[in-house]
């Protein structure tokens, strides 16, 4: 884990401990709606081929950041669920 990830984890964990007890299952099961996933997949393909417009690149970067944030929340939810088991 990088220093940035460690710092982020330390900063977010106290808030997660407040929110997650009731929501961990929902966070772990979260999946984007099919229409959104299709759009992300479309942009990912265009990115791989170097064919994104500036607007599409900005949109795709937003989805990439959101995905990273969701992955962090899911990791924290898994850790907290395992600790409660």
Backbone as CSV, one residue per row, in Angstrom:
resi,resn,N_x,N_y,N_z,CA_x,CA_y,CA_z,C_x,C_y,C_z
1,UNK,0.861,-1.173,0.000,0.000,0.000,0.000,0.903,1.230,0.000
2,UNK,0.568,2.206,-0.840,1.370,3.425,-0.922,1.100,4.324,0.283
3,UNK,1.968,5.275,0.504,1.764,6.229,1.593,0.477,7.020,1.392
4,UNK,0.185,7.370,0.135,-1.052,8.099,-0.153,-2.270,7.254,0.213
5,UNK,-2.253,5.973,-0.157,-3.379,5.096,0.162,-3.516,4.905,1.669
6,UNK,-2.388,4.782,2.352,-2.415,4.625,3.808,-3.024,5.861,4.461
7,UNK,-2.602,7.034,4.000,-3.141,8.276,4.557,-4.631,8.406,4.256
8,UNK,-5.025,8.066,3.036,-6.442,8.128,2.679,-7.241,7.182,3.557
9,UNK,-6.747,5.973,3.720,-7.415,4.978,4.553,-7.574,5.483,5.985
10,UNK,-6.517,6.046,6.537,-6.583,6.565,7.910,-7.560,7.722,8.030
11,UNK,-7.665,8.518,6.975,-8.582,9.651,7.000,-10.037,9.265,6.812
12,UNK,-10.284,8.219,6.038,-11.648,7.810,5.715,-12.203,6.787,6.703
13,UNK,-11.350,5.957,7.270,-11.809,4.869,8.142,-12.749,5.335,9.266
14,UNK,-12.458,6.440,9.967,-13.394,6.853,11.028,-14.805,7.156,10.506
15,UNK,-14.882,7.764,9.334,-16.193,8.038,8.741,-16.845,6.721,8.307
16,UNK,-16.060,5.847,7.725,-16.588,4.557,7.280,-17.146,3.753,8.460
17,UNK,-16.509,3.836,9.592,-16.993,3.106,10.763,-18.350,3.619,11.235
18,UNK,-18.651,4.853,10.931,-19.961,5.412,11.272,-21.012,4.938,10.264
19,UNK,-20.660,4.948,9.004,-21.610,4.676,7.921,-21.768,3.189,7.628
20,UNK,-20.695,2.428,7.632,-20.709,1.058,7.121,-21.503,0.035,7.913
21,UNK,-21.605,0.124,9.215,-22.311,-0.973,9.899,-23.674,-1.296,9.295
22,UNK,-24.397,-0.294,8.869,-25.720,-0.521,8.285,-25.680,-0.688,6.771
23,UNK,-24.616,-0.285,6.143,-24.574,-0.224,4.679,-23.522,-1.119,4.034
24,UNK,-22.756,-1.868,4.806,-21.654,-2.653,4.245,-22.136,-3.609,3.163
25,UNK,-23.232,-4.295,3.387,-23.736,-5.261,2.410,-24.096,-4.563,1.098
26,UNK,-24.731,-3.404,1.181,-25.105,-2.659,-0.018,-23.863,-2.159,-0.760
27,UNK,-22.860,-1.716,-0.011,-21.626,-1.232,-0.633,-20.916,-2.375,-1.342
28,UNK,-20.865,-3.534,-0.694,-20.188,-4.688,-1.290,-20.906,-5.178,-2.544
29,UNK,-22.203,-5.037,-2.595,-22.970,-5.512,-3.739,-23.183,-4.481,-4.828
30,UNK,-22.639,-3.281,-4.658,-22.875,-2.215,-5.627,-22.321,-2.567,-6.997
31,UNK,-23.137,-2.342,-8.011,-22.734,-2.458,-9.407,-23.378,-1.289,-10.155
32,UNK,-22.671,-0.672,-11.080,-23.302,0.403,-11.849,-24.445,-0.150,-12.693
33,UNK,-25.430,0.695,-12.978,-26.535,0.258,-13.826,-25.961,-0.096,-15.202
34,UNK,-26.611,-1.011,-15.919,-26.063,-1.476,-17.210,-25.764,-0.355,-18.201
35,UNK,-26.612,0.678,-18.247,-26.376,1.774,-19.187,-25.080,2.514,-18.861
36,UNK,-24.833,2.727,-17.580,-23.602,3.397,-17.175,-22.397,2.522,-17.475
37,UNK,-22.490,1.231,-17.161,-21.374,0.323,-17.435,-21.071,0.274,-18.924
38,UNK,-22.105,0.293,-19.754,-21.897,0.291,-21.206,-21.146,1.553,-21.640
39,UNK,-21.502,2.692,-21.070,-20.824,3.940,-21.412,-19.361,3.900,-20.984
40,UNK,-19.113,3.400,-19.775,-17.729,3.291,-19.292,-16.933,2.369,-20.200
41,UNK,-17.525,1.239,-20.581,-16.842,0.292,-21.478,-16.549,0.926,-22.836
42,UNK,-17.506,1.705,-23.347,-17.316,2.393,-24.625,-16.139,3.362,-24.535
43,UNK,-16.114,4.158,-23.466,-15.025,5.120,-23.295,-13.690,4.415,-23.080
44,UNK,-13.707,3.316,-22.348,-12.470,2.559,-22.121,-11.904,2.052,-23.440
45,UNK,-12.773,1.552,-24.296,-12.321,1.074,-25.602,-11.733,2.197,-26.437
46,UNK,-12.397,3.336,-26.448,-11.886,4.483,-27.207,-10.576,4.983,-26.608
47,UNK,-10.448,4.903,-25.284,-9.210,5.331,-24.636,-8.053,4.430,-25.053
48,UNK,-8.304,3.140,-25.051,-7.279,2.171,-25.442,-6.806,2.432,-26.871
49,UNK,-7.737,2.841,-27.718,-7.406,3.096,-29.123,-6.928,4.529,-29.356
50,UNK,-6.879,5.353,-28.291,-6.430,6.731,-28.429,-7.403,7.609,-29.194
51,UNK,-8.702,7.326,-29.072,-9.698,8.029,-29.871,-10.666,8.868,-29.039
52,UNK,-10.324,9.208,-27.810,-11.212,10.026,-26.986,-11.109,11.500,-27.369
53,UNK,-12.254,12.164,-27.401,-12.236,13.621,-27.522,-11.854,14.179,-26.150
54,UNK,-11.598,15.466,-26.080,-11.266,16.071,-24.784,-12.416,15.904,-23.799
55,UNK,-13.640,16.088,-24.274,-14.811,15.942,-23.396,-14.955,14.497,-22.925
56,UNK,-14.747,13.553,-23.818,-14.840,12.141,-23.434,-13.736,11.762,-22.456
57,UNK,-12.547,12.308,-22.658,-11.432,12.020,-21.748,-11.765,12.519,-20.342
58,UNK,-12.319,13.720,-20.251,-12.706,14.266,-18.943,-13.787,13.403,-18.304
59,UNK,-14.766,12.977,-19.092,-15.825,12.108,-18.579,-15.241,10.777,-18.101
60,UNK,-14.383,10.185,-18.924,-13.785,8.892,-18.576,-12.934,8.997,-17.318
61,UNK,-12.157,10.059,-17.201,-11.325,10.250,-16.003,-12.197,10.363,-14.756
62,UNK,-13.352,10.989,-14.881,-14.290,11.058,-13.761,-14.773,9.669,-13.358
63,UNK,-15.090,8.833,-14.347,-15.521,7.462,-14.043,-14.389,6.647,-13.423
64,UNK,-13.168,6.858,-13.905,-12.019,6.132,-13.334,-11.836,6.521,-11.867
65,UNK,-11.937,7.812,-11.554,-11.813,8.260,-10.155,-12.947,7.689,-9.304
66,UNK,-14.151,7.702,-9.836,-15.291,7.158,-9.099,-15.098,5.665,-8.842
67,UNK,-14.565,4.951,-9.827,-14.326,3.517,-9.667,-13.286,3.255,-8.586
68,UNK,-12.242,4.052,-8.567,-11.209,3.889,-7.531,-11.803,4.145,-6.145
69,UNK,-12.624,5.182,-6.032,-13.245,5.504,-4.757,-14.181,4.380,-4.311
70,UNK,-14.975,3.859,-5.243,-15.879,2.747,-4.926,-15.093,1.521,-4.489
71,UNK,-13.990,1.238,-5.160,-13.153,0.090,-4.786,-12.604,0.259,-3.373
72,UNK,-12.213,1.468,-3.016,-11.714,1.728,-1.664,-12.823,1.518,-0.645
73,UNK,-14.017,2.035,-0.935,-15.143,1.832,-0.019,-15.457,0.355,0.144
74,UNK,-15.419,-0.398,-0.959,-15.704,-1.830,-0.883,-14.630,-2.568,-0.089
75,UNK,-13.389,-2.170,-0.252,-12.308,-2.798,0.531,-12.512,-2.541,2.016
76,UNK,-12.833,-1.302,2.366,-13.082,-0.982,3.771,-14.286,-1.758,4.309
77,UNK,-15.345,-1.862,3.508,-16.531,-2.609,3.934,-16.192,-4.079,4.152
78,UNK,-15.373,-4.665,3.264,-14.953,-6.068,3.444,-14.147,-6.238,4.728
79,UNK,-13.227,-5.316,4.970,-12.408,-5.399,6.179,-13.265,-5.295,7.427
80,UNK,-14.219,-4.386,7.415,-15.069,-4.205,8.587,-16.026,-5.382,8.769
81,UNK,-16.509,-5.935,7.659,-17.391,-7.104,7.741,-16.629,-8.303,8.288
82,UNK,-15.381,-8.471,7.848,-14.550,-9.579,8.337,-14.250,-9.418,9.824
83,UNK,-14.049,-8.187,10.268,-13.751,-7.926,11.678,-14.959,-8.232,12.554
84,UNK,-16.166,-8.050,12.008,-17.384,-8.314,12.772,-17.738,-9.788,12.810
85,UNK,-17.164,-10.567,11.883,-17.509,-11.999,11.809,-16.860,-12.817,12.886
